């Protein structure tokens, strides 16, 4: 479960690990970062105009046991 504060932290402090450039709606970016409580998580987003960042999805990284 991710909160808005987790998504904000991932976007502001994470790193773009992949770009999806074949989408006619625009390039999507997969950002990997840490949540507020230190879990690894991803945010997939794209720019929608010059002033809007559209969050497409956000999910926690799978933990291998």
CHARMM-style PDB file with segment names, atoms N, HN, CA, C and O in Angstrom:
ATOM      1  N   UNK     1       0.846  -1.169   0.000  1.00  0.00      PROA
ATOM      2  CA  UNK     1       0.000   0.000   0.000  1.00  0.00      PROA
ATOM      3  C   UNK     1       0.898   1.241   0.000  1.00  0.00      PROA
ATOM      4  O   UNK     1       1.779   1.381   0.849  1.00  0.00      PROA
ATOM      5  N   UNK     2       0.667   2.121  -0.945  1.00  0.00      PROA
ATOM      6  HN  UNK     2      -0.048   2.007  -1.635  1.00  0.00      PROA
ATOM      7  CA  UNK     2       1.454   3.339  -1.053  1.00  0.00      PROA
ATOM      8  C   UNK     2       0.577   4.550  -0.789  1.00  0.00      PROA
ATOM      9  O   UNK     2      -0.583   4.593  -1.200  1.00  0.00      PROA
ATOM     10  N   UNK     3       1.134   5.522  -0.109  1.00  0.00      PROA
ATOM     11  HN  UNK     3       2.076   5.487   0.225  1.00  0.00      PROA
ATOM     12  CA  UNK     3       0.444   6.770   0.202  1.00  0.00      PROA
ATOM     13  C   UNK     3       0.947   7.862  -0.751  1.00  0.00      PROA
ATOM     14  O   UNK     3       1.967   7.689  -1.419  1.00  0.00      PROA
ATOM     15  N   UNK     4       0.235   8.967  -0.807  1.00  0.00      PROA
ATOM     16  HN  UNK     4      -0.593   9.108  -0.265  1.00  0.00      PROA
ATOM     17  CA  UNK     4       0.648  10.084  -1.655  1.00  0.00      PROA
ATOM     18  C   UNK     4       2.048  10.568  -1.285  1.00  0.00      PROA
ATOM     19  O   UNK     4       2.826  10.938  -2.164  1.00  0.00      PROA
ATOM     20  N   UNK     5       2.373  10.571  -0.007  1.00  0.00      PROA
ATOM     21  HN  UNK     5       1.741  10.270   0.708  1.00  0.00      PROA
ATOM     22  CA  UNK     5       3.710  11.007   0.425  1.00  0.00      PROA
ATOM     23  C   UNK     5       4.794  10.057  -0.091  1.00  0.00      PROA
ATOM     24  O   UNK     5       5.908  10.494  -0.381  1.00  0.00      PROA
ATOM     25  N   UNK     6       4.479   8.765  -0.209  1.00  0.00      PROA
ATOM     26  HN  UNK     6       3.574   8.411   0.027  1.00  0.00      PROA
ATOM     27  CA  UNK     6       5.435   7.805  -0.771  1.00  0.00      PROA
ATOM     28  C   UNK     6       5.695   8.107  -2.245  1.00  0.00      PROA
ATOM     29  O   UNK     6       6.842   8.114  -2.691  1.00  0.00      PROA
ATOM     30  N   UNK     7       4.628   8.354  -2.992  1.00  0.00      PROA
ATOM     31  HN  UNK     7       3.696   8.348  -2.630  1.00  0.00      PROA
ATOM     32  CA  UNK     7       4.758   8.629  -4.427  1.00  0.00      PROA
ATOM     33  C   UNK     7       5.554   9.911  -4.651  1.00  0.00      PROA
ATOM     34  O   UNK     7       6.413   9.971  -5.530  1.00  0.00      PROA
ATOM     35  N   UNK     8       5.268  10.925  -3.859  1.00  0.00      PROA
ATOM     36  HN  UNK     8       4.570  10.877  -3.144  1.00  0.00      PROA
ATOM     37  CA  UNK     8       6.009  12.184  -3.968  1.00  0.00      PROA
ATOM     38  C   UNK     8       7.496  11.964  -3.697  1.00  0.00      PROA
ATOM     39  O   UNK     8       8.343  12.473  -4.432  1.00  0.00      PROA
ATOM     40  N   UNK     9       7.811  11.221  -2.665  1.00  0.00      PROA
ATOM     41  HN  UNK     9       7.123  10.807  -2.069  1.00  0.00      PROA
ATOM     42  CA  UNK     9       9.217  10.966  -2.322  1.00  0.00      PROA
ATOM     43  C   UNK     9       9.922  10.184  -3.435  1.00  0.00      PROA
ATOM     44  O   UNK     9      11.060  10.497  -3.786  1.00  0.00      PROA
ATOM     45  N   UNK    10       9.255   9.173  -3.985  1.00  0.00      PROA
ATOM     46  HN  UNK    10       8.331   8.919  -3.700  1.00  0.00      PROA
ATOM     47  CA  UNK    10       9.847   8.378  -5.064  1.00  0.00      PROA
ATOM     48  C   UNK    10      10.177   9.261  -6.262  1.00  0.00      PROA
ATOM     49  O   UNK    10      11.268   9.165  -6.825  1.00  0.00      PROA
ATOM     50  N   UNK    11       9.242  10.115  -6.650  1.00  0.00      PROA
ATOM     51  HN  UNK    11       8.356  10.192  -6.193  1.00  0.00      PROA
ATOM     52  CA  UNK    11       9.460  10.979  -7.810  1.00  0.00      PROA
ATOM     53  C   UNK    11      10.575  11.996  -7.543  1.00  0.00      PROA
ATOM     54  O   UNK    11      11.408  12.239  -8.416  1.00  0.00      PROA
ATOM     55  N   UNK    12      10.597  12.583  -6.358  1.00  0.00      PROA
ATOM     56  HN  UNK    12       9.920  12.385  -5.649  1.00  0.00      PROA
ATOM     57  CA  UNK    12      11.563  13.640  -6.068  1.00  0.00      PROA
ATOM     58  C   UNK    12      12.971  13.129  -5.776  1.00  0.00      PROA
ATOM     59  O   UNK    12      13.943  13.847  -6.012  1.00  0.00      PROA
ATOM     60  N   UNK    13      13.099  11.902  -5.268  1.00  0.00      PROA
ATOM     61  HN  UNK    13      12.309  11.319  -5.077  1.00  0.00      PROA
ATOM     62  CA  UNK    13      14.429  11.421  -4.875  1.00  0.00      PROA
ATOM     63  C   UNK    13      14.874  10.169  -5.626  1.00  0.00      PROA
ATOM     64  O   UNK    13      16.030   9.760  -5.514  1.00  0.00      PROA
ATOM     65  N   UNK    14      13.972   9.559  -6.390  1.00  0.00      PROA
ATOM     66  HN  UNK    14      13.033   9.892  -6.481  1.00  0.00      PROA
ATOM     67  CA  UNK    14      14.310   8.329  -7.106  1.00  0.00      PROA
ATOM     68  C   UNK    14      15.050   8.590  -8.408  1.00  0.00      PROA
ATOM     69  O   UNK    14      15.464   9.712  -8.698  1.00  0.00      PROA
ATOM     70  N   UNK    15      15.204   7.529  -9.178  1.00  0.00      PROA
ATOM     71  HN  UNK    15      14.867   6.617  -8.942  1.00  0.00      PROA
ATOM     72  CA  UNK    15      15.921   7.598 -10.449  1.00  0.00      PROA
ATOM     73  C   UNK    15      15.070   6.978 -11.556  1.00  0.00      PROA
ATOM     74  O   UNK    15      14.396   5.970 -11.346  1.00  0.00      PROA
ATOM     75  N   UNK    16      15.111   7.592 -12.729  1.00  0.00      PROA
ATOM     76  HN  UNK    16      15.658   8.411 -12.900  1.00  0.00      PROA
ATOM     77  CA  UNK    16      14.435   7.013 -13.895  1.00  0.00      PROA
ATOM     78  C   UNK    16      15.240   5.792 -14.316  1.00  0.00      PROA
ATOM     79  O   UNK    16      16.417   5.898 -14.661  1.00  0.00      PROA
ATOM     80  N   UNK    17      14.592   4.632 -14.285  1.00  0.00      PROA
ATOM     81  HN  UNK    17      13.636   4.545 -14.005  1.00  0.00      PROA
ATOM     82  CA  UNK    17      15.304   3.405 -14.648  1.00  0.00      PROA
ATOM     83  C   UNK    17      14.919   2.891 -16.026  1.00  0.00      PROA
ATOM     84  O   UNK    17      15.620   2.067 -16.612  1.00  0.00      PROA
ATOM     85  N   UNK    18      13.783   3.392 -16.543  1.00  0.00      PROA
ATOM     86  HN  UNK    18      13.213   4.062 -16.067  1.00  0.00      PROA
ATOM     87  CA  UNK    18      13.365   2.938 -17.865  1.00  0.00      PROA
ATOM     88  C   UNK    18      12.469   3.990 -18.499  1.00  0.00      PROA
ATOM     89  O   UNK    18      11.686   4.654 -17.820  1.00  0.00      PROA
ATOM     90  N   UNK    19      12.600   4.130 -19.833  1.00  0.00      PROA
ATOM     91  HN  UNK    19      13.236   3.591 -20.385  1.00  0.00      PROA
ATOM     92  CA  UNK    19      11.736   5.014 -20.605  1.00  0.00      PROA
ATOM     93  C   UNK    19      11.012   4.174 -21.642  1.00  0.00      PROA
ATOM     94  O   UNK    19      11.620   3.348 -22.323  1.00  0.00      PROA
ATOM     95  N   UNK    20       9.715   4.389 -21.756  1.00  0.00      PROA
ATOM     96  HN  UNK    20       9.221   5.060 -21.203  1.00  0.00      PROA
ATOM     97  CA  UNK    20       8.904   3.711 -22.757  1.00  0.00      PROA
ATOM     98  C   UNK    20       8.568   4.742 -23.834  1.00  0.00      PROA
ATOM     99  O   UNK    20       7.688   5.580 -23.636  1.00  0.00      PROA
ATOM    100  N   UNK    21       9.255   4.687 -24.958  1.00  0.00      PROA
ATOM    101  HN  UNK    21       9.970   4.006 -25.119  1.00  0.00      PROA
ATOM    102  CA  UNK    21       9.132   5.727 -25.971  1.00  0.00      PROA
ATOM    103  C   UNK    21       8.197   5.367 -27.120  1.00  0.00      PROA
ATOM    104  O   UNK    21       7.957   6.200 -27.994  1.00  0.00      PROA
ATOM    105  N   UNK    22       7.666   4.152 -27.140  1.00  0.00      PROA
ATOM    106  HN  UNK    22       7.862   3.475 -26.430  1.00  0.00      PROA
ATOM    107  CA  UNK    22       6.843   3.723 -28.268  1.00  0.00      PROA
ATOM    108  C   UNK    22       5.354   3.997 -28.093  1.00  0.00      PROA
ATOM    109  O   UNK    22       4.557   3.514 -28.898  1.00  0.00      PROA
ATOM    110  N   UNK    23       4.954   4.739 -27.093  1.00  0.00      PROA
ATOM    111  HN  UNK    23       5.601   5.131 -26.439  1.00  0.00      PROA
ATOM    112  CA  UNK    23       3.552   5.054 -26.838  1.00  0.00      PROA
ATOM    113  C   UNK    23       3.177   6.334 -27.582  1.00  0.00      PROA
ATOM    114  O   UNK    23       3.834   7.358 -27.392  1.00  0.00      PROA
ATOM    115  N   UNK    24       2.147   6.308 -28.420  1.00  0.00      PROA
ATOM    116  HN  UNK    24       1.613   5.476 -28.575  1.00  0.00      PROA
ATOM    117  CA  UNK    24       1.774   7.520 -29.167  1.00  0.00      PROA
ATOM    118  C   UNK    24       1.282   8.657 -28.271  1.00  0.00      PROA
ATOM    119  O   UNK    24       1.231   9.804 -28.713  1.00  0.00      PROA
ATOM    120  N   UNK    25       0.921   8.361 -27.026  1.00  0.00      PROA
ATOM    121  HN  UNK    25       0.962   7.429 -26.667  1.00  0.00      PROA
ATOM    122  CA  UNK    25       0.471   9.403 -26.099  1.00  0.00      PROA
ATOM    123  C   UNK    25       1.637  10.140 -25.450  1.00  0.00      PROA
ATOM    124  O   UNK    25       1.437  11.155 -24.783  1.00  0.00      PROA
ATOM    125  N   UNK    26       2.853   9.635 -25.642  1.00  0.00      PROA
ATOM    126  HN  UNK    26       3.016   8.811 -26.184  1.00  0.00      PROA
ATOM    127  CA  UNK    26       4.024  10.281 -25.062  1.00  0.00      PROA
ATOM    128  C   UNK    26       4.872   9.300 -24.281  1.00  0.00      PROA
ATOM    129  O   UNK    26       4.423   8.218 -23.902  1.00  0.00      PROA
ATOM    130  N   UNK    27       6.092   9.700 -24.054  1.00  0.00      PROA
ATOM    131  HN  UNK    27       6.457  10.579 -24.362  1.00  0.00      PROA
ATOM    132  CA  UNK    27       7.042   8.859 -23.328  1.00  0.00      PROA
ATOM    133  C   UNK    27       6.597   8.675 -21.890  1.00  0.00      PROA
ATOM    134  O   UNK    27       6.200   9.627 -21.218  1.00  0.00      PROA
ATOM    135  N   UNK    28       6.670   7.426 -21.426  1.00  0.00      PROA
ATOM    136  HN  UNK    28       6.993   6.653 -21.972  1.00  0.00      PROA
ATOM    137  CA  UNK    28       6.407   7.103 -20.021  1.00  0.00      PROA
ATOM    138  C   UNK    28       7.746   6.849 -19.342  1.00  0.00      PROA
ATOM    139  O   UNK    28       8.690   6.366 -19.967  1.00  0.00      PROA
ATOM    140  N   UNK    29       7.816   7.175 -18.080  1.00  0.00      PROA
ATOM    141  HN  UNK    29       7.049   7.567 -17.572  1.00  0.00      PROA
ATOM    142  CA  UNK    29       9.036   6.996 -17.304  1.00  0.00      PROA
ATOM    143  C   UNK    29       8.739   6.100 -16.107  1.00  0.00      PROA
ATOM    144  O   UNK    29       7.737   6.283 -15.417  1.00  0.00      PROA
ATOM    145  N   UNK    30       9.625   5.126 -15.867  1.00  0.00      PROA
ATOM    146  HN  UNK    30      10.439   4.978 -16.428  1.00  0.00      PROA
ATOM    147  CA  UNK    30       9.522   4.296 -14.678  1.00  0.00      PROA
ATOM    148  C   UNK    30      10.586   4.774 -13.700  1.00  0.00      PROA
ATOM    149  O   UNK    30      11.780   4.744 -13.999  1.00  0.00      PROA
ATOM    150  N   UNK    31      10.147   5.209 -12.545  1.00  0.00      PROA
ATOM    151  HN  UNK    31       9.177   5.233 -12.302  1.00  0.00      PROA
ATOM    152  CA  UNK    31      11.027   5.776 -11.526  1.00  0.00      PROA
ATOM    153  C   UNK    31      11.104   4.798 -10.354  1.00  0.00      PROA
ATOM    154  O   UNK    31      10.079   4.353  -9.838  1.00  0.00      PROA
ATOM    155  N   UNK    32      12.309   4.475  -9.946  1.00  0.00      PROA
ATOM    156  HN  UNK    32      13.141   4.837 -10.365  1.00  0.00      PROA
ATOM    157  CA  UNK    32      12.534   3.617  -8.787  1.00  0.00      PROA
ATOM    158  C   UNK    32      13.049   4.471  -7.646  1.00  0.00      PROA
ATOM    159  O   UNK    32      13.979   5.260  -7.815  1.00  0.00      PROA
ATOM    160  N   UNK    33      12.443   4.307  -6.495  1.00  0.00      PROA
ATOM    161  HN  UNK    33      11.688   3.665  -6.358  1.00  0.00      PROA
ATOM    162  CA  UNK    33      12.878   5.062  -5.334  1.00  0.00      PROA
ATOM    163  C   UNK    33      12.458   4.380  -4.051  1.00  0.00      PROA
ATOM    164  O   UNK    33      12.029   3.226  -4.052  1.00  0.00      PROA
ATOM    165  N   UNK    34      12.587   5.105  -2.966  1.00  0.00      PROA
ATOM    166  HN  UNK    34      12.936   6.042  -2.966  1.00  0.00      PROA
ATOM    167  CA  UNK    34      12.253   4.591  -1.642  1.00  0.00      PROA
ATOM    168  C   UNK    34      11.015   5.310  -1.104  1.00  0.00      PROA
ATOM    169  O   UNK    34      10.841   6.512  -1.306  1.00  0.00      PROA
ATOM    170  N   UNK    35      10.171   4.561  -0.424  1.00  0.00      PROA
ATOM    171  HN  UNK    35      10.312   3.585  -0.260  1.00  0.00      PROA
ATOM    172  CA  UNK    35       9.016   5.149   0.240  1.00  0.00      PROA
ATOM    173  C   UNK    35       9.469   5.854   1.521  1.00  0.00      PROA
ATOM    174  O   UNK    35      10.640   5.794   1.893  1.00  0.00      PROA
ATOM    175  N   UNK    36       8.544   6.510   2.175  1.00  0.00      PROA
ATOM    176  HN  UNK    36       7.592   6.559   1.873  1.00  0.00      PROA
ATOM    177  CA  UNK    36       8.856   7.217   3.415  1.00  0.00      PROA
ATOM    178  C   UNK    36       9.426   6.259   4.462  1.00  0.00      PROA
ATOM    179  O   UNK    36      10.303   6.637   5.239  1.00  0.00      PROA
ATOM    180  N   UNK    37       8.930   5.024   4.484  1.00  0.00      PROA
ATOM    181  HN  UNK    37       8.217   4.717   3.853  1.00  0.00      PROA
ATOM    182  CA  UNK    37       9.433   4.053   5.462  1.00  0.00      PROA
ATOM    183  C   UNK    37      10.549   3.158   4.919  1.00  0.00      PROA
ATOM    184  O   UNK    37      10.889   2.150   5.539  1.00  0.00      PROA
ATOM    185  N   UNK    38      11.126   3.522   3.754  1.00  0.00      PROA
ATOM    186  HN  UNK    38      10.850   4.340   3.250  1.00  0.00      PROA
ATOM    187  CA  UNK    38      12.325   2.857   3.258  1.00  0.00      PROA
ATOM    188  C   UNK    38      12.127   1.680   2.320  1.00  0.00      PROA
ATOM    189  O   UNK    38      13.104   1.036   1.939  1.00  0.00      PROA
ATOM    190  N   UNK    39      10.895   1.381   1.937  1.00  0.00      PROA
ATOM    191  HN  UNK    39      10.101   1.904   2.246  1.00  0.00      PROA
ATOM    192  CA  UNK    39      10.661   0.287   0.986  1.00  0.00      PROA
ATOM    193  C   UNK    39      10.967   0.732  -0.438  1.00  0.00      PROA
ATOM    194  O   UNK    39      10.771   1.897  -0.783  1.00  0.00      PROA
ATOM    195  N   UNK    40      11.442  -0.187  -1.260  1.00  0.00      PROA
ATOM    196  HN  UNK    40      11.601  -1.134  -0.980  1.00  0.00      PROA
ATOM    197  CA  UNK    40      11.665   0.110  -2.678  1.00  0.00      PROA
ATOM    198  C   UNK    40      10.318   0.065  -3.397  1.00  0.00      PROA
ATOM    199  O   UNK    40       9.513  -0.838  -3.170  1.00  0.00      PROA
ATOM    200  N   UNK    41      10.081   1.056  -4.274  1.00  0.00      PROA
ATOM    201  HN  UNK    41      10.735   1.789  -4.458  1.00  0.00      PROA
ATOM    202  CA  UNK    41       8.823   1.109  -5.007  1.00  0.00      PROA
ATOM    203  C   UNK    41       9.035   1.829  -6.327  1.00  0.00      PROA
ATOM    204  O   UNK    41      10.039   2.513  -6.527  1.00  0.00      PROA
ATOM    205  N   UNK    42       8.073   1.664  -7.223  1.00  0.00      PROA
ATOM    206  HN  UNK    42       7.258   1.109  -7.061  1.00  0.00      PROA
ATOM    207  CA  UNK    42       8.132   2.230  -8.567  1.00  0.00      PROA
ATOM    208  C   UNK    42       6.950   3.155  -8.794  1.00  0.00      PROA
ATOM    209  O   UNK    42       5.867   2.948  -8.248  1.00  0.00      PROA
ATOM    210  N   UNK    43       7.175   4.186  -9.613  1.00  0.00      PROA
ATOM    211  HN  UNK    43       8.055   4.354 -10.057  1.00  0.00      PROA
ATOM    212  CA  UNK    43       6.108   5.044 -10.113  1.00  0.00      PROA
ATOM    213  C   UNK    43       6.294   5.127 -11.625  1.00  0.00      PROA
ATOM    214  O   UNK    43       7.394   5.390 -12.112  1.00  0.00      PROA
ATOM    215  N   UNK    44       5.212   4.902 -12.356  1.00  0.00      PROA
ATOM    216  HN  UNK    44       4.319   4.689 -11.960  1.00  0.00      PROA
ATOM    217  CA  UNK    44       5.223   5.081 -13.809  1.00  0.00      PROA
ATOM    218  C   UNK    44       4.417   6.337 -14.091  1.00  0.00      PROA
ATOM    219  O   UNK    44       3.283   6.478 -13.633  1.00  0.00      PROA
ATOM    220  N   UNK    45       5.017   7.253 -14.857  1.00  0.00      PROA
ATOM    221  HN  UNK    45       5.938   7.138 -15.230  1.00  0.00      PROA
ATOM    222  CA  UNK    45       4.385   8.545 -15.093  1.00  0.00      PROA
ATOM    223  C   UNK    45       4.750   9.075 -16.470  1.00  0.00      PROA
ATOM    224  O   UNK    45       5.629   8.541 -17.146  1.00  0.00      PROA
ATOM    225  N   UNK    46       4.054  10.143 -16.877  1.00  0.00      PROA
ATOM    226  HN  UNK    46       3.339  10.577 -16.328  1.00  0.00      PROA
ATOM    227  CA  UNK    46       4.376  10.835 -18.125  1.00  0.00      PROA
ATOM    228  C   UNK    46       4.000  12.298 -17.960  1.00  0.00      PROA
ATOM    229  O   UNK    46       3.160  12.656 -17.134  1.00  0.00      PROA
ATOM    230  N   UNK    47       4.639  13.128 -18.763  1.00  0.00      PROA
ATOM    231  HN  UNK    47       5.321  12.837 -19.433  1.00  0.00      PROA
ATOM    232  CA  UNK    47       4.294  14.546 -18.762  1.00  0.00      PROA
ATOM    233  C   UNK    47       3.081  14.743 -19.656  1.00  0.00      PROA
ATOM    234  O   UNK    47       3.008  14.197 -20.758  1.00  0.00      PROA
ATOM    235  N   UNK    48       2.139  15.523 -19.170  1.00  0.00      PROA
ATOM    236  HN  UNK    48       2.199  15.966 -18.276  1.00  0.00      PROA
ATOM    237  CA  UNK    48       0.921  15.848 -19.915  1.00  0.00      PROA
ATOM    238  C   UNK    48       0.890  17.368 -20.037  1.00  0.00      PROA
ATOM    239  O   UNK    48       0.264  18.061 -19.234  1.00  0.00      PROA
ATOM    240  N   UNK    49       1.570  17.862 -21.043  1.00  0.00      PROA
ATOM    241  HN  UNK    49       2.078  17.299 -21.695  1.00  0.00      PROA
ATOM    242  CA  UNK    49       1.742  19.303 -21.165  1.00  0.00      PROA
ATOM    243  C   UNK    49       2.947  19.747 -20.358  1.00  0.00      PROA
ATOM    244  O   UNK    49       3.595  18.932 -19.701  1.00  0.00      PROA
ATOM    245  N   UNK    50       3.246  21.025 -20.405  1.00  0.00      PROA
ATOM    246  HN  UNK    50       2.719  21.687 -20.938  1.00  0.00      PROA
ATOM    247  CA  UNK    50       4.468  21.505 -19.735  1.00  0.00      PROA
ATOM    248  C   UNK    50       4.378  21.573 -18.216  1.00  0.00      PROA
ATOM    249  O   UNK    50       5.410  21.619 -17.546  1.00  0.00      PROA
ATOM    250  N   UNK    51       3.165  21.581 -17.653  1.00  0.00      PROA
ATOM    251  HN  UNK    51       2.327  21.544 -18.197  1.00  0.00      PROA
ATOM    252  CA  UNK    51       3.015  21.803 -16.218  1.00  0.00      PROA
ATOM    253  C   UNK    51       2.356  20.654 -15.461  1.00  0.00      PROA
ATOM    254  O   UNK    51       2.065  20.791 -14.273  1.00  0.00      PROA
ATOM    255  N   UNK    52       2.114  19.525 -16.127  1.00  0.00      PROA
ATOM    256  HN  UNK    52       2.350  19.414 -17.092  1.00  0.00      PROA
ATOM    257  CA  UNK    52       1.377  18.437 -15.484  1.00  0.00      PROA
ATOM    258  C   UNK    52       2.158  17.141 -15.599  1.00  0.00      PROA
ATOM    259  O   UNK    52       2.576  16.753 -16.690  1.00  0.00      PROA
ATOM    260  N   UNK    53       2.352  16.476 -14.473  1.00  0.00      PROA
ATOM    261  HN  UNK    53       2.012  16.791 -13.587  1.00  0.00      PROA
ATOM    262  CA  UNK    53       2.934  15.136 -14.446  1.00  0.00      PROA
ATOM    263  C   UNK    53       1.807  14.174 -14.119  1.00  0.00      PROA
ATOM    264  O   UNK    53       1.207  14.255 -13.047  1.00  0.00      PROA
ATOM    265  N   UNK    54       1.518  13.267 -15.036  1.00  0.00      PROA
ATOM    266  HN  UNK    54       2.005  13.201 -15.907  1.00  0.00      PROA
ATOM    267  CA  UNK    54       0.436  12.302 -14.883  1.00  0.00      PROA
ATOM    268  C   UNK    54       0.994  11.023 -14.279  1.00  0.00      PROA
ATOM    269  O   UNK    54       1.877  10.392 -14.860  1.00  0.00      PROA
ATOM    270  N   UNK    55       0.482  10.640 -13.116  1.00  0.00      PROA
ATOM    271  HN  UNK    55      -0.236  11.153 -12.645  1.00  0.00      PROA
ATOM    272  CA  UNK    55       0.883   9.391 -12.482  1.00  0.00      PROA
ATOM    273  C   UNK    55       0.014   8.286 -13.078  1.00  0.00      PROA
ATOM    274  O   UNK    55      -1.212   8.327 -12.974  1.00  0.00      PROA
ATOM    275  N   UNK    56       0.653   7.301 -13.699  1.00  0.00      PROA
ATOM    276  HN  UNK    56       1.648   7.267 -13.784  1.00  0.00      PROA
ATOM    277  CA  UNK    56      -0.083   6.211 -14.338  1.00  0.00      PROA
ATOM    278  C   UNK    56      -0.307   5.087 -13.340  1.00  0.00      PROA
ATOM    279  O   UNK    56      -1.429   4.599 -13.201  1.00  0.00      PROA
ATOM    280  N   UNK    57       0.733   4.674 -12.649  1.00  0.00      PROA
ATOM    281  HN  UNK    57       1.644   5.071 -12.761  1.00  0.00      PROA
ATOM    282  CA  UNK    57       0.611   3.633 -11.643  1.00  0.00      PROA
ATOM    283  C   UNK    57       1.779   3.737 -10.671  1.00  0.00      PROA
ATOM    284  O   UNK    57       2.813   4.334 -10.972  1.00  0.00      PROA
ATOM    285  N   UNK    58       1.590   3.150  -9.516  1.00  0.00      PROA
ATOM    286  HN  UNK    58       0.751   2.665  -9.271  1.00  0.00      PROA
ATOM    287  CA  UNK    58       2.647   3.075  -8.505  1.00  0.00      PROA
ATOM    288  C   UNK    58       2.520   1.729  -7.820  1.00  0.00      PROA
ATOM    289  O   UNK    58       1.417   1.265  -7.534  1.00  0.00      PROA
ATOM    290  N   UNK    59       3.650   1.112  -7.562  1.00  0.00      PROA
ATOM    291  HN  UNK    59       4.546   1.489  -7.794  1.00  0.00      PROA
ATOM    292  CA  UNK    59       3.617  -0.220  -6.940  1.00  0.00      PROA
ATOM    293  C   UNK    59       4.904  -0.484  -6.183  1.00  0.00      PROA
ATOM    294  O   UNK    59       5.972   0.007  -6.548  1.00  0.00      PROA
ATOM    295  N   UNK    60       4.782  -1.271  -5.120  1.00  0.00      PROA
ATOM    296  HN  UNK    60       3.914  -1.670  -4.823  1.00  0.00      PROA
ATOM    297  CA  UNK    60       5.941  -1.655  -4.315  1.00  0.00      PROA
ATOM    298  C   UNK    60       6.721  -2.737  -5.043  1.00  0.00      PROA
ATOM    299  O   UNK    60       6.142  -3.558  -5.755  1.00  0.00      PROA
ATOM    300  N   UNK    61       8.034  -2.735  -4.864  1.00  0.00      PROA
ATOM    301  HN  UNK    61       8.504  -2.068  -4.287  1.00  0.00      PROA
ATOM    302  CA  UNK    61       8.884  -3.773  -5.450  1.00  0.00      PROA
ATOM    303  C   UNK    61       8.592  -5.093  -4.750  1.00  0.00      PROA
ATOM    304  O   UNK    61       8.328  -5.123  -3.548  1.00  0.00      PROA
ATOM    305  N   UNK    62       8.639  -6.169  -5.502  1.00  0.00      PROA
ATOM    306  HN  UNK    62       8.853  -6.144  -6.478  1.00  0.00      PROA
ATOM    307  CA  UNK    62       8.420  -7.480  -4.907  1.00  0.00      PROA
ATOM    308  C   UNK    62       9.619  -7.856  -4.048  1.00  0.00      PROA
ATOM    309  O   UNK    62      10.768  -7.617  -4.420  1.00  0.00      PROA
ATOM    310  N   UNK    63       9.337  -8.436  -2.915  1.00  0.00      PROA
ATOM    311  HN  UNK    63       8.404  -8.629  -2.613  1.00  0.00      PROA
ATOM    312  CA  UNK    63      10.385  -8.858  -1.995  1.00  0.00      PROA
ATOM    313  C   UNK    63      10.602 -10.341  -2.183  1.00  0.00      PROA
ATOM    314  O   UNK    63       9.671 -11.135  -2.050  1.00  0.00      PROA
ATOM    315  N   UNK    64      11.838 -10.721  -2.494  1.00  0.00      PROA
ATOM    316  HN  UNK    64      12.595 -10.076  -2.603  1.00  0.00      PROA
ATOM    317  CA  UNK    64      12.167 -12.136  -2.644  1.00  0.00      PROA
ATOM    318  C   UNK    64      12.474 -12.731  -1.283  1.00  0.00      PROA
ATOM    319  O   UNK    64      13.236 -12.160  -0.504  1.00  0.00      PROA
ATOM    320  N   UNK    65      11.873 -13.894  -0.997  1.00  0.00      PROA
ATOM    321  HN  UNK    65      11.254 -14.358  -1.630  1.00  0.00      PROA
ATOM    322  CA  UNK    65      12.106 -14.544   0.295  1.00  0.00      PROA
ATOM    323  C   UNK    65      12.862 -15.823   0.100  1.00  0.00      PROA
ATOM    324  OT1 UNK    65      13.156 -16.520   1.071  1.00  0.00      PROA
TER     325      UNK     65
END
